[in-house]
Amino acid sequence: MAARTALALKCEVSPRTSFDRKNYYYPDLPKNHQISQSYAPLGLRGSLEIAGAKRVSISNVHLEEDAGKLLRGEQGQSVVDLNRAGIPLVKIVSGPDMRSVEEVQYYMDTLRGTLLYLGVCEGKMEEGDLRFEHCPECGVPREVSRQFAWDADNALVLERMSGKRFILHNTNGIAAVVRVLHEELGRDVVESVTEMKLTLGRAGQGISVGTREVSVETVDGGIVRFSSRTDVSLMSVQIDGTVKDDRVTVVTKQLGQTNTRTYDLPEGAVMGWGALREQLKRGLNPGLRYRLLLYSPSMSAEHATPVSFEVVGKEQIDLYGRVVEAFKTRQTMSATTLQGDADVHCVVWVDERCQPLMLEMTMPFVQQPFRMLQCSRAVALKEADPPELMAETLIPAELPAGADRAEAIVWRIARKAAATTQPAQELPEPPTTAMQEVERLGPGEFAVRVMRSGEALKAPAKSPETKAVADALRGATAFLNIDDPEIKRLAKEAAGGAKDPMTLARRLRRFVSEYVHKKDLGVGFATASEVARSRQGDCSEHAVLLAALARACGLPSRGVSGVVHASSFADRDNVFVWHMWTQVWIDGRWVDLDAALEQDDLDPTHIAMGLVTFSDSGLADMAVPIWNLIGQITIEAVSVEKQQRGR
């Protein structure tokens, strides 16, 4: 039977074998030694195919005598059953080729079926006919510390650096083996750390952006816990999360305030290690395409972001004067906004281990390739002059005569002919609001009629959104922490006892316009709590504080990302500048208020390009709606309607 088993497993049958005494002491072996062929096995170097193309190596097949069975009594005492001691058995030793619990289960099912077909075993595991043991020499460490290695087939192997081993002996049933493996491997985790530091120029002022994201995942890629710290100029937010029973609990901390939220974790969502594991598993064959759900709390604590991958092929690239071969891949991240999905494209060159060597994408802000190269930490952190981005975002446009007194202006918005960020996509459609109506003229062209907000309020409310949508924008978020005592204090002071919603909203707007006394561009996306204490910032800080005060007073609120015309800005005349203002839900419609420009009656050069919920999605919620528009469009006036007298 042993020889038949060895041949079925494609082993080389040894012409000569022998039995030896393997000496050790254990209660189930009272003679202190075991007779075994382990030093001169009957079969060597075999294999067993499982799950299609997967091949598990068979180290050897040999005969040895069985030991007794050690049992635990009800009172905790040990009992030895020696009835099977000395009975011969066939032992099959497999190689360390299985990468997951699922593959272990495939192996056990396939091997059991093979032995049943050969007639060498009845396969009744509950009676001891067949047993599976985890070899202590191939144990899995419980500690986090590990290093990565790749075998000849480019399959990932987690190599042990230090740690305890667990031994799985005499388990009755394949299901029991799978359960125990899940329990043990669940203690085994991989920790990934991603850091990003970036300094950008903004009309002569620098904005520093830094993130540090730590993820702890199981060896199989399941998310256990994570943390993320984001620093953007004055803003500093710490996010900690844990996953249990497919629910993720996210704790956000800023300025001593804590905000806890619980969400459903999307099925299949992965973080750093899980994404790398999946890339290695799928390989780098040209033409390969697949999609992953990437969960990144620094981008969004609420949602996982779909990322599509395409392997183009192998080519040579230049890394600091060194020519290396790399695999070119295309990756597209799709973020969901109130206006639909917005895609961000990049090209990534990786080595055979899927480690990134170079990343290139077209940044909308500068209309030229943005490139990241693999280098040492010292080189990456070397001081350098920040690139100036603000000037490249400005949109030249002359105002027609009488525009400053107009009740409405029709604007033509079109994609630049040279824009290449999304060559195959249409221009994202601007939102329809109480102030503006949108008509599509072509794939990359729109006519947008913008009314002065005061004129829009004279018309009957016709918001396409329901009260339920507005009610969802009443609560606290990481950006609008209305539970912050300082936000509550400012809201009460600003309201001044006003009860009428429109009067209240305008009082809040005037308060914010005066309260943010240091107007500068060096902040960049601070939270309402940060602005309440620093009292400085640009349009986004005015918008976020006004939205927070409105919610603290019971009014649903959100932000608007768009453009507004300036006669002069950053040494440029007659340009549209990217801008943010606030909307408050009053009497069945969204009312626009601009705290940065001190306007309750917004002029018709305010063109909305995207809507911002200030959700826990963080910076993605604010940036993605306009990401593919900045630096990519032209604006020109088509007509001016009905000039107001005395203006």
C-alpha positions as CSV (number, residue, x, y, z in Angstrom):
1,M,0.0,0.0,0.0
2,A,2.9,2.4,0.7
3,A,4.4,1.7,-2.7
4,R,1.1,2.2,-4.4
5,T,0.6,5.5,-2.6
6,A,4.1,6.7,-3.5
7,L,3.6,5.9,-7.2
8,A,0.2,7.7,-7.3
9,L,1.8,10.8,-5.8
10,K,4.5,10.7,-8.6
11,C,7.3,9.9,-6.2
12,E,10.6,8.4,-7.1
13,V,10.5,4.9,-5.4
14,S,13.8,4.2,-3.6
15,P,15.5,0.9,-4.6
16,R,16.8,0.6,-1.0
17,T,15.2,1.6,2.3
18,S,15.7,0.9,6.0
19,F,14.0,1.4,9.4
20,D,15.6,3.3,12.2
21,R,14.9,4.1,15.8
22,K,13.8,7.7,16.3
23,N,14.4,8.3,20.0
24,Y,12.3,10.6,22.0
25,Y,10.2,10.6,25.2
26,Y,6.4,11.3,25.2
27,P,3.6,9.7,27.4
28,D,2.0,8.1,24.3
29,L,5.2,6.3,23.5
30,P,6.2,4.3,26.6
31,K,9.2,2.5,24.9
32,N,10.9,5.9,24.3
33,H,11.5,5.3,20.6
34,Q,9.6,5.0,17.3
35,I,10.5,2.7,14.4
36,S,10.4,4.8,11.2
37,Q,11.7,5.0,7.6
38,S,11.9,8.8,8.0
39,Y,15.7,8.8,7.4
40,A,15.5,6.5,4.3
41,P,11.9,6.9,3.0
42,L,10.2,4.7,0.4
43,G,9.2,7.5,-1.9
44,L,10.8,10.9,-2.6
45,R,10.1,14.1,-4.6
46,G,6.5,13.7,-5.6
47,S,3.6,16.1,-6.2
48,L,-0.1,16.4,-6.0
49,E,-2.2,18.8,-8.2
50,I,-5.0,20.7,-6.4
51,A,-7.5,23.3,-7.6
52,G,-6.5,23.1,-11.3
53,A,-2.9,24.3,-11.9
54,K,-1.8,24.5,-8.3
55,R,0.9,21.8,-7.5
56,V,1.8,20.8,-3.9
57,S,5.2,19.1,-3.6
58,I,5.4,15.8,-1.7
59,S,8.7,15.6,0.2
60,N,8.5,11.9,1.0
61,V,6.3,8.9,1.7
62,H,7.4,6.5,4.4
63,L,6.3,3.8,6.8
64,E,6.5,4.1,10.6
65,E,4.7,2.8,13.7
66,D,1.9,4.7,15.2
67,A,2.0,6.1,18.7
68,G,-0.8,6.0,21.3
69,K,-3.4,8.6,21.9
70,L,-3.3,11.2,24.6
71,L,-6.7,12.2,26.0
72,R,-7.8,14.8,28.6
73,G,-10.2,13.7,31.3
74,E,-13.2,15.6,32.5
75,Q,-11.3,16.6,35.7
76,G,-8.3,17.8,33.7
77,Q,-6.2,14.7,34.1
78,S,-4.3,13.0,31.2
79,V,-5.2,9.6,30.0
80,V,-3.2,7.5,27.5
81,D,-4.9,5.1,25.0
82,L,-2.2,2.6,23.8
83,N,-4.5,0.4,21.7
84,R,-3.1,1.7,18.4
85,A,0.5,2.0,19.5
86,G,2.9,-0.1,17.4
87,I,0.4,-0.4,14.4
88,P,2.1,0.5,11.1
89,L,1.0,3.5,9.1
90,V,1.9,5.4,5.9
91,K,3.1,9.0,6.5
92,I,2.9,11.5,3.6
93,V,5.0,14.7,4.1
94,S,4.1,17.6,1.9
95,G,6.2,20.6,1.0
96,P,5.5,24.2,2.3
97,D,3.6,25.2,-0.8
98,M,0.1,26.0,0.4
99,R,-0.5,29.8,0.7
100,S,-3.9,29.9,2.4
101,V,-6.4,27.9,4.4
102,E,-8.4,27.4,1.3
103,E,-5.5,25.7,-0.4
104,V,-5.0,23.5,2.7
105,Q,-8.6,22.4,2.4
106,Y,-8.2,21.7,-1.4
107,Y,-5.1,19.6,-0.6
108,M,-6.8,17.5,2.2
109,D,-9.9,16.9,0.0
110,T,-7.8,15.9,-3.0
111,L,-5.4,13.6,-1.0
112,R,-8.3,11.9,0.7
113,G,-10.0,11.3,-2.6
114,T,-6.8,9.8,-4.1
115,L,-6.3,7.4,-1.1
116,L,-9.9,6.3,-1.3
117,Y,-9.5,5.6,-5.1
118,L,-6.4,3.6,-4.5
119,G,-8.1,1.5,-1.8
120,V,-5.3,2.0,0.7
121,C,-7.5,3.8,3.2
122,E,-11.2,4.1,4.1
123,G,-10.7,7.8,4.9
124,K,-12.8,7.7,8.1
125,M,-11.1,10.5,10.0
126,E,-13.4,10.2,13.0
127,E,-12.1,6.7,13.5
128,G,-8.4,7.5,12.9
129,D,-8.1,6.0,9.4
130,L,-6.7,9.3,8.2
131,R,-5.2,12.1,10.2
132,F,-3.6,15.5,9.2
133,E,-0.9,17.1,11.3
134,H,0.8,20.5,10.9
135,C,4.5,19.8,10.8
136,P,6.3,21.7,13.6
137,E,9.3,22.3,11.3
138,C,7.0,24.4,9.0
139,G,5.2,26.3,11.8
140,V,3.7,29.7,11.3
141,P,4.9,32.4,13.7
142,R,2.4,34.4,15.6
143,E,4.5,37.6,15.8
144,V,4.1,40.4,13.3
145,S,7.8,40.6,12.3
146,R,8.4,38.9,9.0
147,Q,10.2,39.3,5.7
148,F,9.0,38.6,2.2
149,A,10.6,36.1,-0.3
150,W,9.5,34.9,-3.7
151,D,10.0,31.4,-5.1
152,A,10.8,30.4,-8.7
153,D,7.1,30.7,-9.6
154,N,6.9,34.2,-8.3
155,A,4.5,33.0,-5.5
156,L,4.8,34.9,-2.3
157,V,6.2,33.1,0.8
158,L,6.1,34.7,4.2
159,E,9.4,33.7,5.9
160,R,9.7,33.3,9.6
161,M,12.0,35.7,11.4
162,S,11.0,34.9,15.0
163,G,8.1,33.5,16.9
164,K,6.3,30.5,18.3
165,R,5.1,27.5,16.3
166,F,1.8,25.8,16.6
167,I,1.3,22.1,16.1
168,L,-2.0,20.6,14.8
169,H,-2.2,16.9,15.8
170,N,-4.8,14.2,15.2
171,T,-7.7,16.4,14.2
172,N,-10.9,14.5,13.4
173,G,-12.3,15.8,10.1
174,I,-11.3,18.3,7.4
175,A,-13.7,20.9,8.7
176,A,-11.9,20.8,12.1
177,V,-8.6,21.3,10.5
178,V,-9.9,24.3,8.6
179,R,-11.4,25.8,11.7
180,V,-8.2,25.4,13.7
181,L,-6.1,26.8,10.9
182,H,-8.4,29.9,10.7
183,E,-8.1,30.4,14.4
184,E,-4.3,30.1,14.4
185,L,-3.7,32.1,11.2
186,G,-6.1,34.7,12.5
187,R,-3.4,35.5,15.1
188,D,-0.8,35.9,12.4
189,V,-0.8,39.5,11.1
190,V,1.1,41.7,8.6
191,E,1.7,45.3,9.4
192,S,2.0,47.8,6.6
193,V,3.1,51.5,7.0
194,T,2.6,54.1,4.3
195,E,3.9,57.7,4.7
196,M,3.5,60.6,2.3
197,K,4.9,64.1,2.6
198,L,4.2,66.8,0.1
199,T,4.8,70.6,-0.1
200,L,2.9,72.7,-2.7
201,G,3.1,76.4,-3.6
202,R,-0.1,78.3,-3.5
203,A,0.2,81.9,-4.8
204,G,3.6,82.3,-3.0
205,Q,2.5,80.5,0.2
206,G,3.5,76.9,0.9
207,I,1.0,74.2,2.0
208,S,2.4,71.1,3.6
209,V,0.5,67.8,3.4
210,G,1.5,64.7,5.3
211,T,-0.2,61.3,5.9
212,R,0.8,58.2,7.8
213,E,-1.3,55.2,7.4
214,V,-0.8,51.9,9.3
215,S,-2.8,48.8,8.5
216,V,-2.7,45.4,10.3
217,E,-4.1,42.6,8.2
218,T,-4.2,38.8,8.5
219,V,-1.9,36.7,6.3
220,D,-4.9,36.1,4.1
221,G,-5.5,39.8,3.6
222,G,-8.3,40.4,6.0
223,I,-8.4,43.8,7.7
224,V,-7.9,43.7,11.5
225,R,-7.3,47.3,12.5
226,F,-5.8,50.5,11.1
227,S,-4.7,54.0,12.0
228,S,-4.3,57.1,9.9
229,R,-2.9,60.6,10.7
230,T,-3.4,63.5,8.3
231,D,-1.7,66.8,8.7
232,V,-2.6,69.6,6.2
233,S,-1.1,72.9,7.4
234,L,-3.1,73.7,10.6
235,M,-5.3,70.6,10.3
236,S,-4.4,67.5,12.2
237,V,-6.8,64.5,12.3
238,Q,-6.1,61.1,13.8
239,I,-8.3,58.1,12.7
240,D,-8.2,54.7,14.4
241,G,-10.3,51.8,13.2
242,T,-11.1,48.2,14.1
243,V,-12.9,45.5,12.1
244,K,-15.2,42.9,13.6
245,D,-17.9,40.8,12.0
246,D,-17.7,42.8,8.8
247,R,-18.3,46.1,10.6
248,V,-15.7,48.8,10.9
249,T,-15.7,51.1,13.8
250,V,-13.9,54.4,13.1
251,V,-12.8,56.8,15.9
252,T,-11.8,60.2,14.7
253,K,-9.8,62.5,17.1
254,Q,-9.0,66.2,16.7
255,L,-8.3,68.9,19.2
256,G,-9.2,66.6,22.0
257,Q,-12.6,65.8,20.6
258,T,-13.6,62.2,19.7
259,N,-16.1,61.2,17.1
260,T,-17.1,57.5,16.7
261,R,-18.8,56.0,13.6
262,T,-19.6,52.4,12.6
263,Y,-20.0,51.3,8.9
264,D,-20.4,48.1,7.0
265,L,-17.1,47.0,5.5
266,P,-17.6,46.4,1.8
267,E,-17.2,42.8,0.9
268,G,-13.7,42.1,-0.6
269,A,-12.2,45.4,0.6
270,V,-8.4,45.3,1.1
271,M,-5.7,47.5,2.4
272,G,-1.9,47.6,1.6
273,W,-0.9,44.0,2.2
274,G,-4.2,42.6,0.8
275,A,-3.7,44.6,-2.4
276,L,-0.1,43.5,-2.8
277,R,-1.0,39.9,-2.1
278,E,-3.7,40.0,-4.8
279,Q,-1.3,41.5,-7.3
280,L,1.2,38.8,-6.6
281,K,-1.4,36.1,-6.9
282,R,-2.7,37.3,-10.2
283,G,0.7,37.8,-11.8
284,L,2.0,40.2,-14.5
285,N,0.9,38.6,-17.7
286,P,0.4,41.3,-20.4
287,G,-3.3,42.0,-21.1
288,L,-4.4,40.9,-17.6
289,R,-7.2,43.1,-16.1
290,Y,-8.9,43.0,-12.8
291,R,-10.4,45.2,-10.1
292,L,-9.9,45.6,-6.4
293,L,-11.7,47.5,-3.6
294,L,-9.1,49.5,-1.8
295,Y,-9.9,50.8,1.7
296,S,-7.9,53.8,2.7
297,P,-9.1,55.8,5.8
298,S,-7.0,58.8,4.8
299,M,-9.1,59.0,1.6
300,S,-12.4,57.9,3.0
301,A,-13.4,56.2,6.2
302,E,-16.9,55.5,4.9
303,H,-16.2,53.8,1.5
304,A,-13.8,51.5,-0.3
305,T,-12.5,52.9,-3.6
306,P,-12.7,50.7,-6.7
307,V,-9.3,50.5,-8.4
308,S,-8.9,48.8,-11.8
309,F,-5.6,47.3,-12.9
310,E,-4.3,46.5,-16.4
311,V,-0.9,44.9,-17.1
312,V,0.5,46.5,-20.4
313,G,3.8,44.6,-20.6
314,K,7.5,44.8,-20.0
315,E,9.7,47.7,-21.0
316,Q,12.8,49.6,-19.9
317,I,12.7,52.7,-17.7
318,D,15.3,55.2,-16.5
319,L,15.8,55.4,-12.7
320,Y,18.3,58.1,-12.0
321,G,20.4,57.2,-15.0
322,R,20.1,53.4,-14.4
323,V,18.1,51.5,-17.0
324,V,16.0,48.7,-15.5
325,E,13.3,46.4,-16.9
326,A,9.9,46.9,-15.4
327,F,6.3,45.9,-15.9
328,K,4.1,48.7,-17.1
329,T,0.6,48.8,-15.5
330,R,-2.3,51.2,-15.7
331,Q,-4.4,51.9,-12.6
332,T,-7.7,53.8,-12.4
333,M,-9.2,54.9,-9.1
334,S,-13.0,55.6,-9.2
335,A,-14.3,57.8,-6.5
336,T,-18.0,58.4,-5.9
337,T,-19.4,61.9,-5.6
338,L,-22.8,63.6,-5.6
339,Q,-22.3,64.1,-9.3
340,G,-21.4,60.5,-10.0
341,D,-18.0,58.7,-10.4
342,A,-14.8,60.6,-11.0
343,D,-11.8,58.7,-12.2
344,V,-8.2,59.4,-11.5
345,H,-5.7,57.7,-13.8
346,C,-2.0,56.8,-13.3
347,V,0.6,54.6,-14.9
348,V,2.8,52.5,-12.5
349,W,5.9,50.6,-13.4
350,V,6.7,47.7,-11.0
351,D,9.3,45.0,-10.7
352,E,8.6,41.2,-10.8
353,R,7.7,41.4,-7.1
354,C,5.0,44.1,-7.8
355,Q,7.1,46.7,-6.0
356,P,6.6,50.1,-7.5
357,L,9.6,51.6,-9.3
358,M,7.9,54.7,-10.9
359,L,4.5,56.3,-11.0
360,E,3.3,58.9,-13.5
361,M,0.0,60.7,-13.7
362,T,-1.2,63.9,-15.2
363,M,-2.0,66.4,-12.4
364,P,-4.9,68.6,-13.3
365,F,-3.4,71.5,-11.5
366,V,-0.3,71.8,-13.7
367,Q,-1.3,70.0,-16.9
368,Q,2.0,68.1,-17.1
369,P,3.2,64.7,-15.9
370,F,3.6,64.2,-12.2
371,R,6.3,61.6,-11.5
372,M,7.3,59.6,-8.5
373,L,10.5,57.5,-8.5
374,Q,11.7,54.7,-6.2
375,C,14.6,56.1,-4.1
376,S,16.1,56.1,-0.7
377,R,14.3,57.8,2.2
378,A,17.1,60.4,2.5
379,V,16.6,61.5,-1.2
380,A,12.8,61.5,-0.8
381,L,12.9,63.8,2.2
382,K,15.5,66.2,0.8
383,E,14.5,69.8,0.9
384,A,13.4,71.3,-2.4
385,D,11.4,74.3,-3.7
386,P,7.7,73.5,-3.8
387,P,6.0,73.6,-7.2
388,E,3.7,76.5,-7.7
389,L,0.2,75.2,-8.5
390,M,-2.2,78.1,-8.0
391,A,-1.3,80.1,-11.0
392,E,-1.8,77.1,-13.3
393,T,-5.4,76.7,-12.1
394,L,-6.6,80.2,-13.0
395,I,-9.0,80.4,-16.0
396,P,-8.6,83.6,-18.1
397,A,-12.0,85.2,-19.0
398,E,-13.1,88.7,-19.8
399,L,-16.4,89.9,-18.2
400,P,-18.9,91.4,-20.7
401,A,-20.2,95.0,-20.2
402,G,-22.8,95.2,-17.4
403,A,-21.9,91.9,-15.9
404,D,-21.4,93.4,-12.4
405,R,-25.1,94.5,-12.5
406,A,-26.5,91.4,-14.2
407,E,-29.4,89.3,-12.9
408,A,-28.1,86.3,-14.9
409,I,-25.3,85.4,-17.2
410,V,-25.0,82.4,-19.6
411,W,-21.6,80.9,-19.6
412,R,-20.1,78.4,-22.1
413,I,-17.8,75.9,-20.4
414,A,-15.7,73.6,-22.6
415,R,-12.8,71.2,-22.3
416,K,-9.4,72.6,-23.4
417,A,-8.3,71.0,-26.7
418,A,-4.9,70.1,-25.2
419,A,-6.3,68.5,-22.1
420,T,-5.3,64.8,-21.9
421,T,-6.1,63.7,-18.3
422,Q,-9.3,61.9,-19.5
423,P,-9.1,61.6,-23.3
424,A,-11.8,59.0,-23.5
425,Q,-14.3,60.6,-21.1
426,E,-16.9,63.3,-21.3
427,L,-16.5,66.5,-19.4
428,P,-18.2,66.0,-16.0
429,E,-21.5,67.8,-15.9
430,P,-21.8,70.7,-13.4
431,P,-24.7,70.4,-10.9
432,T,-28.0,72.0,-11.3
433,T,-28.7,74.2,-8.3
434,A,-31.2,76.9,-7.3
435,M,-28.8,79.5,-8.8
436,Q,-27.9,77.7,-12.1
437,E,-29.3,75.6,-14.9
438,V,-27.2,73.4,-17.1
439,E,-27.6,72.4,-20.7
440,R,-25.3,69.9,-22.5
441,L,-24.0,71.2,-25.8
442,G,-21.7,68.3,-26.6
443,P,-19.4,65.7,-25.1
444,G,-17.0,68.4,-23.7
445,E,-19.2,71.5,-23.7
446,F,-22.0,73.0,-21.5
447,A,-24.1,76.1,-21.4
448,V,-24.6,77.2,-17.8
449,R,-27.1,79.9,-16.9
450,V,-26.2,81.4,-13.5
451,M,-28.7,83.7,-11.7
452,R,-27.9,86.1,-8.9
453,S,-28.9,84.1,-5.8
454,G,-31.4,86.8,-4.7
455,E,-33.2,86.5,-8.0
456,A,-33.2,82.7,-7.7
457,L,-35.0,83.0,-4.3
458,K,-37.8,85.0,-5.9
459,A,-38.7,81.9,-8.0
460,P,-40.8,79.0,-6.6
461,A,-38.6,76.4,-4.9
462,K,-37.9,73.6,-7.4
463,S,-35.0,71.7,-5.9
464,P,-34.6,68.2,-7.5
465,E,-33.6,66.9,-4.0
466,T,-35.9,65.8,-1.2
467,K,-36.1,66.8,2.4
468,A,-34.7,63.3,3.3
469,V,-31.5,64.2,1.4
470,A,-31.2,67.4,3.3
471,D,-31.9,65.8,6.6
472,A,-29.0,63.4,6.0
473,L,-26.7,66.5,6.1
474,R,-27.5,67.6,9.7
475,G,-25.1,65.5,11.8
476,A,-21.5,65.7,12.9
477,T,-18.6,64.6,10.8
478,A,-14.9,64.7,11.0
479,F,-14.9,68.1,9.2
480,L,-18.1,69.4,10.9
481,N,-17.8,68.3,14.5
482,I,-20.9,70.1,15.8
483,D,-20.5,68.3,19.1
484,D,-17.3,70.4,19.8
485,P,-18.1,72.8,22.6
486,E,-16.3,75.6,20.8
487,I,-18.5,75.1,17.7
488,K,-21.6,75.1,19.9
489,R,-20.5,78.3,21.7
490,L,-19.8,80.1,18.4
491,A,-23.2,79.0,16.9
492,K,-25.1,80.3,19.9
493,E,-23.1,83.6,19.7
494,A,-23.6,84.0,16.0
495,A,-27.4,83.1,16.0
496,G,-28.1,85.9,18.5
497,G,-31.5,84.4,19.2
498,A,-32.7,84.5,15.6
499,K,-35.6,82.0,14.9
500,D,-36.4,82.6,11.2
501,P,-34.2,80.2,9.2
502,M,-33.3,82.8,6.5
503,T,-32.5,85.4,9.1
504,L,-30.5,82.9,11.1
505,A,-28.5,81.7,8.0
506,R,-27.5,85.3,7.1
507,R,-26.5,86.1,10.7
508,L,-24.3,83.0,10.6
509,R,-22.7,84.1,7.3
510,R,-21.9,87.6,8.6
511,F,-20.5,86.2,11.8
512,V,-18.1,83.9,9.9
513,S,-17.0,86.7,7.5
514,E,-15.9,88.7,10.4
515,Y,-14.7,85.9,12.7
516,V,-12.1,84.5,10.2
517,H,-9.9,87.6,10.4
518,K,-6.7,86.3,8.9
519,K,-7.4,85.7,5.2
520,D,-4.6,83.7,3.7
521,L,-3.9,80.7,1.4
522,G,-1.5,78.9,3.6
523,V,-4.0,76.7,5.5
524,G,-5.7,74.3,3.0
525,F,-8.8,72.3,4.0
526,A,-8.9,72.8,7.8
527,T,-11.8,71.3,9.8
528,A,-14.4,73.6,11.4
529,S,-12.9,72.9,14.8
530,E,-9.5,74.0,13.6
531,V,-10.9,77.2,12.0
532,A,-12.9,78.0,15.2
533,R,-9.6,78.2,17.1
534,S,-7.2,79.5,14.5
535,R,-9.6,82.1,12.9
536,Q,-7.6,82.0,9.7
537,G,-7.9,80.5,6.2
538,D,-9.3,81.0,2.7
539,C,-12.6,80.2,1.1
540,S,-12.7,76.5,2.1
541,E,-12.2,77.5,5.8
542,H,-15.0,80.0,5.6
543,A,-17.3,77.5,3.9
544,V,-16.6,74.7,6.4
545,L,-17.1,76.9,9.5
546,L,-20.3,78.3,8.2
547,A,-21.6,74.8,7.4
548,A,-20.7,73.6,10.9
549,L,-22.5,76.6,12.6
550,A,-25.6,76.0,10.4
551,R,-25.8,72.4,11.4
552,A,-25.2,73.3,15.1
553,C,-28.3,75.5,14.8
554,G,-30.3,72.7,13.2
555,L,-30.0,73.7,9.5
556,P,-28.8,71.1,7.0
557,S,-25.8,72.3,5.1
558,R,-23.2,71.4,2.5
559,G,-20.5,73.0,0.4
560,V,-20.1,74.0,-3.2
561,S,-16.9,73.7,-5.2
562,G,-16.7,76.0,-8.2
563,V,-15.2,79.1,-9.6
564,V,-15.8,82.8,-9.2
565,H,-14.5,85.7,-11.3
566,A,-11.8,88.0,-10.0
567,S,-10.6,91.2,-11.6
568,S,-7.1,90.6,-10.2
569,F,-5.6,87.5,-8.5
570,A,-2.0,86.3,-8.0
571,D,-0.7,89.0,-10.5
572,R,-3.2,88.0,-13.1
573,D,-6.1,90.1,-14.4
574,N,-9.6,89.0,-15.3
575,V,-9.5,85.3,-14.2
576,F,-11.8,82.7,-12.8
577,V,-10.5,81.4,-9.4
578,W,-11.4,78.1,-7.9
579,H,-13.6,78.8,-4.9
580,M,-15.8,77.3,-2.2
581,W,-19.0,78.5,-0.6
582,T,-21.8,77.1,1.5
583,Q,-25.4,76.0,0.9
584,V,-28.1,75.9,3.7
585,W,-31.4,74.1,3.3
586,I,-34.3,76.5,3.9
587,D,-38.0,76.1,3.1
588,G,-37.4,73.3,0.6
589,R,-34.4,74.6,-1.3
590,W,-30.7,75.1,-1.0
591,V,-29.7,78.7,-0.4
592,D,-26.2,79.8,-1.4
593,L,-24.1,81.9,1.0
594,D,-20.5,83.1,0.5
595,A,-18.7,83.9,3.7
596,A,-15.3,84.5,2.1
597,L,-16.6,87.2,-0.3
598,E,-19.2,88.4,2.3
599,Q,-22.1,87.8,0.0
600,D,-25.7,86.8,0.8
601,D,-26.8,87.8,-2.7
602,L,-24.2,85.8,-4.7
603,D,-23.3,87.4,-8.1
604,P,-23.7,85.3,-11.3
605,T,-20.0,84.7,-11.7
606,H,-20.3,82.0,-9.1
607,I,-20.4,78.8,-11.2
608,A,-20.9,75.6,-9.2
609,M,-18.8,72.6,-10.4
610,G,-19.3,70.1,-7.6
611,L,-21.2,69.6,-4.3
612,V,-19.4,68.7,-1.1
613,T,-21.2,66.9,1.8
614,F,-18.2,67.4,4.3
615,S,-18.6,63.7,5.1
616,D,-16.2,61.4,6.8
617,S,-14.8,60.7,3.4
618,G,-12.4,63.6,4.2
619,L,-10.3,65.3,1.6
620,A,-11.6,63.0,-1.2
621,D,-15.1,64.4,-0.7
622,M,-13.7,67.9,-1.2
623,A,-11.2,67.3,-4.0
624,V,-12.6,64.6,-6.2
625,P,-15.7,66.5,-7.6
626,I,-13.5,69.0,-9.3
627,W,-10.3,66.9,-9.7
628,N,-10.8,66.3,-13.4
629,L,-11.8,69.9,-14.1
630,I,-9.0,72.0,-12.7
631,G,-6.7,73.2,-15.4
632,Q,-8.8,71.4,-18.1
633,I,-11.6,73.9,-19.0
634,T,-12.2,77.3,-20.6
635,I,-15.0,79.7,-19.7
636,E,-16.5,82.5,-21.8
637,A,-19.6,84.6,-21.4
638,V,-22.4,84.0,-24.0
639,S,-25.0,86.6,-22.8
640,V,-25.9,88.9,-20.0
641,E,-29.5,89.1,-18.9
642,K,-31.4,92.1,-17.4
643,Q,-29.1,94.5,-15.7
644,Q,-30.2,95.7,-12.3
645,R,-30.6,99.4,-11.7
646,G,-28.3,101.2,-9.3
647,R,-25.8,98.4,-9.1
